[in-house]
Amino acid sequence: MTLSESGNAKTAIEPRLIVETGIDRRVADIIEPVLAAMDFQLVRVRLMNQNGQTLQIMAERTDGTMTVVDCEAVSMAISPVLDVEDPIPGMYHLEVSSPGIDRPMVRKTDFTRWAGHIVKCETSVMLDGRKRFRGKIASADDKGFTIERSDIAYGESPTVVVPFEALAEAKLILTDELIREALKADKLAREAANQNDGTEETD
């Protein structure tokens, strides 16, 4: 794990299970140390042919929050580093955003944090005769996660255990329950941040 410093505190940045290839990987390697130093963690890098070229950076704090101010701070920090390293040929537009509610799942703790919600995933190897699964995250541990499947065919098991080492892609599916929980978690994180700000201002 990479350690980032904030004052005297050190935060362990959990490595991602799913990483990019090609230019996207080069960009990720360049910006991840910058993000870690700011106590942010990278979720995904994607260079898209949109409005010419758009470099999409998804990031978040370790508590899962990402405000508009955070996005601006990250953009200002990584822009000069990317200008110096110049990993992308030609002009491009930089877009920094939060992962969103129906987020990519890229770390082990994502599956623990969002247990009970519906995920769509793809594996790199065949599991129970297929590579694509959809269902509720029933549980997760250090080795993998269990899905209560909603896409079973006749004769298939109602659950499947997906080892993290076999995971190729995963994403939460947007539901009313997920929206409610995500908004609640965001509210609690913002309240905690405001309390910390208030304490620092009082001292």
C-alpha positions as CSV (number, residue, x, y, z in Angstrom):
1,M,0.0,0.0,0.0
2,T,1.0,3.6,-0.6
3,L,1.2,5.9,2.4
4,S,0.1,9.5,2.1
5,E,0.8,12.1,4.7
6,S,-1.7,14.7,6.0
7,G,-0.1,16.7,8.8
8,N,1.2,14.1,11.2
9,A,-1.4,11.5,10.2
10,K,-0.7,8.7,7.6
11,T,-3.4,7.1,5.6
12,A,-3.0,3.7,3.9
13,I,-4.2,3.9,0.3
14,E,-5.7,0.5,-0.7
15,P,-4.5,-0.8,-4.0
16,R,-7.0,-1.3,-6.8
17,L,-8.1,-4.7,-8.0
18,I,-8.8,-3.4,-11.5
19,V,-6.2,-1.3,-13.3
20,E,-5.9,0.3,-16.8
21,T,-3.8,-0.6,-19.8
22,G,-2.0,1.4,-22.4
23,I,-2.2,5.2,-22.2
24,D,-4.8,5.0,-19.4
25,R,-2.3,3.0,-17.3
26,R,0.5,5.5,-18.0
27,V,-1.8,8.4,-16.8
28,A,-2.8,6.4,-13.7
29,D,0.9,5.7,-12.8
30,I,1.6,9.5,-13.1
31,I,-1.3,10.8,-11.1
32,E,-1.8,8.2,-8.3
33,P,1.2,9.5,-6.2
34,V,-0.2,13.1,-6.5
35,L,-3.7,11.9,-5.4
36,A,-2.3,9.9,-2.5
37,A,-0.3,12.9,-1.2
38,M,-3.7,14.8,-1.1
39,D,-5.5,11.9,0.7
40,F,-7.5,11.0,-2.4
41,Q,-7.6,7.6,-4.1
42,L,-7.9,7.0,-7.8
43,V,-11.0,5.0,-9.0
44,R,-10.6,5.0,-12.8
45,V,-8.8,6.7,-15.7
46,R,-10.4,6.6,-19.1
47,L,-9.3,8.5,-22.3
48,M,-12.4,8.9,-24.5
49,N,-12.9,10.2,-28.0
50,Q,-15.5,12.8,-26.8
51,N,-15.3,16.5,-27.7
52,G,-12.0,15.7,-29.4
53,Q,-10.2,13.8,-26.6
54,T,-11.5,13.8,-23.0
55,L,-9.4,12.4,-20.2
56,Q,-11.8,11.3,-17.5
57,I,-10.4,10.9,-14.0
58,M,-12.6,9.4,-11.3
59,A,-11.4,9.9,-7.7
60,E,-12.6,10.0,-4.1
61,R,-11.6,10.5,-0.6
62,T,-11.0,7.4,1.5
63,D,-14.4,7.9,3.1
64,G,-16.0,7.7,-0.3
65,T,-16.9,11.4,-0.7
66,M,-15.9,13.8,-3.5
67,T,-17.2,17.4,-3.6
68,V,-17.0,19.9,-6.4
69,V,-14.3,21.7,-4.5
70,D,-12.4,18.4,-4.3
71,C,-12.7,17.9,-8.0
72,E,-11.3,21.3,-8.7
73,A,-8.4,20.8,-6.2
74,V,-7.5,17.5,-7.9
75,S,-7.7,19.0,-11.3
76,M,-5.4,21.8,-10.4
77,A,-2.9,19.4,-8.8
78,I,-2.6,16.9,-11.6
79,S,-2.8,19.2,-14.6
80,P,0.8,20.6,-14.3
81,V,2.1,17.0,-13.7
82,L,0.4,15.7,-16.8
83,D,1.7,18.7,-18.8
84,V,5.3,17.9,-17.8
85,E,5.0,14.1,-18.4
86,D,2.8,14.6,-21.5
87,P,1.5,11.0,-21.8
88,I,-1.3,11.8,-24.2
89,P,-0.6,12.8,-27.9
90,G,-2.5,15.9,-29.0
91,M,-4.9,18.1,-27.2
92,Y,-7.4,16.8,-24.7
93,H,-10.0,18.0,-22.1
94,L,-9.4,17.0,-18.5
95,E,-12.5,16.0,-16.6
96,V,-12.3,15.1,-12.9
97,S,-15.4,13.6,-11.2
98,S,-16.6,11.5,-8.4
99,P,-17.3,7.8,-9.1
100,G,-21.1,8.5,-8.9
101,I,-23.7,6.4,-7.2
102,D,-23.6,3.6,-9.7
103,R,-19.9,3.5,-9.3
104,P,-17.2,1.2,-10.6
105,M,-16.1,-1.3,-7.9
106,V,-12.3,-1.4,-8.0
107,R,-11.2,-2.1,-4.4
108,K,-11.9,-4.9,-1.9
109,T,-13.4,-2.5,0.5
110,D,-15.9,-1.4,-2.1
111,F,-17.6,-4.8,-1.9
112,T,-17.7,-4.6,1.9
113,R,-19.0,-1.1,2.0
114,W,-21.8,-1.8,-0.6
115,A,-22.8,-5.3,0.6
116,G,-26.5,-5.8,0.2
117,H,-26.7,-3.8,-3.1
118,I,-26.8,-5.1,-6.6
119,V,-23.7,-5.4,-8.7
120,K,-23.0,-6.3,-12.3
121,C,-19.6,-7.9,-12.9
122,E,-17.5,-9.7,-15.4
123,T,-14.7,-12.2,-14.7
124,S,-11.5,-13.0,-16.6
125,V,-12.2,-16.8,-16.3
126,M,-15.3,-18.9,-16.4
127,L,-17.2,-19.4,-13.2
128,D,-20.1,-21.8,-13.1
129,G,-20.0,-21.8,-16.9
130,R,-20.2,-18.1,-17.5
131,K,-18.2,-14.8,-17.1
132,R,-21.0,-12.3,-16.5
133,F,-23.0,-12.1,-13.3
134,R,-25.6,-9.8,-11.7
135,G,-27.0,-9.9,-8.3
136,K,-26.9,-8.7,-4.7
137,I,-23.6,-8.7,-2.8
138,A,-24.3,-11.1,0.0
139,S,-20.8,-11.0,1.6
140,A,-17.2,-10.2,1.0
141,D,-13.9,-11.1,2.6
142,D,-10.2,-10.7,1.7
143,K,-10.3,-13.3,-1.1
144,G,-13.6,-12.5,-2.9
145,F,-17.3,-11.8,-2.7
146,T,-20.5,-13.8,-2.9
147,I,-23.4,-12.8,-5.2
148,E,-27.0,-13.8,-4.7
149,R,-27.8,-14.0,-8.4
150,S,-30.7,-12.4,-10.1
151,D,-29.8,-13.8,-13.5
152,I,-29.9,-17.5,-13.0
153,A,-31.0,-20.0,-15.6
154,Y,-32.5,-23.4,-15.0
155,G,-30.1,-25.7,-13.1
156,E,-27.7,-22.9,-12.1
157,S,-26.7,-22.2,-8.6
158,P,-28.5,-19.2,-6.9
159,T,-25.2,-17.9,-5.6
160,V,-21.6,-17.6,-6.9
161,V,-18.4,-16.8,-5.2
162,V,-16.2,-14.5,-7.3
163,P,-12.5,-14.5,-6.3
164,F,-11.0,-11.0,-6.5
165,E,-8.1,-12.4,-8.6
166,A,-10.7,-13.4,-11.3
167,L,-12.5,-10.0,-11.4
168,A,-12.2,-8.1,-14.6
169,E,-14.9,-5.4,-14.2
170,A,-17.7,-4.6,-11.7
171,K,-20.2,-1.8,-11.2
172,L,-23.1,-1.0,-8.9
173,I,-26.6,-1.0,-10.3
174,L,-28.7,2.1,-9.6
175,T,-31.6,1.3,-7.3
176,D,-33.8,3.4,-5.0
177,E,-32.2,1.7,-2.0
178,L,-28.7,2.5,-3.3
179,I,-29.5,6.1,-3.9
180,R,-30.9,6.5,-0.3
181,E,-27.9,4.9,1.3
182,A,-25.4,6.8,-0.8
183,L,-27.1,10.1,0.0
184,K,-27.1,9.2,3.7
185,A,-23.5,8.2,3.7
186,D,-22.6,11.4,1.9
187,K,-24.5,13.6,4.4
188,L,-22.8,11.9,7.4
189,A,-19.4,12.4,5.8
190,R,-20.0,16.0,5.1
191,E,-21.3,16.6,8.7
192,A,-18.2,15.0,10.1
193,A,-16.0,17.2,7.8
194,N,-17.8,20.3,8.9
195,Q,-17.3,19.4,12.6
196,N,-13.6,18.9,12.0
197,D,-13.4,22.3,10.2
198,G,-15.2,23.9,13.1
199,T,-12.9,22.4,15.7
200,E,-9.8,23.6,13.8
201,E,-11.2,27.1,13.5
202,T,-11.9,27.2,17.3
203,D,-8.4,26.1,18.2
